[in-house]
Amino acid sequence: MHKFEQLQGLGLRFRGDDTVYLDDKELKTLVLELLSHVPDPEIPCVSIVDLGIVRDVRSGPAPAVIITPTYTGCPATFAIHAAIRTALDEAGLKDIRIETTLSPAWTTDWISDAGREKLRAYGIAPPPKGAARHSLQEDRAECPRCGSSRTEEISRFGSTPCKSLHRCLDCSEPFDRFKCH
Amino acid sequence: MPGGNDVLFHHALRLGDDALILGQRLSEWCGHAPMLEVDLALANIALDLVGQATLFLGVAGEIEGQGRDADTLAFHRDVLDFRNCLLVEQPNGDFAQTIARQFLFSNWHELLMREIAAASEPRLAAIGAKAVKEITYHARYASEWVVRLGDGTADSRARMIAGLDWMWRFVDELFDAKDGTPSLRAEWDARIAHTLAEANLEAPKPRRGVKGGRLGHHSEHLGHLLSEMQFLPRAYPGAVW
């Protein structure tokens, strides 16, 4: 069991004092729920859980959130680390550490279905599923505005490491696409 | 006789220094590239490389066990202590010369990282597996530009030929029998030949290879690069962002 005092804003019912006991499963559920409200700093329409950056919540004697970076040089990695720390601290979960792991390497296949839809609604074409295995195939991005697949690539490198630039040949709008990785 | 740890330290150092120096070189294009898309692409590639360098140098510091972290290794070593290959420190020249360097390097880098990803040191393997995904994009980007410039106008073609000619002498060092990766040569040669054929270019004339980067014997260009890269942390020790 994990003992916490002064947990805040987590929808927990308290009995008498502020002390809460959570078993491993409850702790994991609680932390994942909490982090599902932490937005990605560059693409705030999706959370870091949607993107598959949060890999696991380890319980036991040294509880930790396990995260993995999307791109090795992505500057958002630092902002994400800080945002997780803030979210945990504000909820009273100061004892939970953050650990970074590189292996297995992050892939766009880990972006949740809900995350894909949020990206599309935000105007970013989500990466096709299962595409990580043939990531550089000449597949055409689908325009997130009009749904047309008559599109062309403008630049393989976009405004952030994880995106490429495209243009729709039907509605003429330029758009970002989450790169297959 | 260097111990196993020393060999592994220098191995990680070479991997980190190659990525760091090329990342710094490419950053010089930021805001100066011939067009916006190219500016974004070169800055993105530089960012990937600096990220990889940070990880490799971090592991190098751990292996060494002297308390040096990635920043210390990047900013507080002098030119003779760098172990990058000569290719990555060469000046950007014009865009075609930059593309020539990237084309030759990234195609080798991709093969190398595949090998590192399958290697036995788990920390290096994890970085390699991650880096190879990024480098696949770099190699393809550079190869496409070689075709575009080589098979383009008379001017772009002449510049592409000149760029490849300038960089070609630094290729042998990558495959050096002692400090390099001779086992990757055949596959690299095939990849390069394939793209050059598509670009209607002939392979540059054989040149006597220049080596020495792995031993710390660098061209004059590296010192100038380091003086710019290292200025701030040396002038203001302990400065934080």
Interface residues (C-beta under 8 A of the other chain):
Chain A: P69 Y71 T72 G73 C74 P75 T101 L102 S103 P104 A105 W106 S135 L136 I154 S155 R156 F157 G158 S159 P161 L165 K179 H181
Chain B: G23 E37 L40 A41 A43 N44 I45 L47 D48 L49 V50 G51 Q52 T54 L55 P122 A125 A126 I127 A129 K130 A131 K133 E134 T136 Y137 R140 Y141
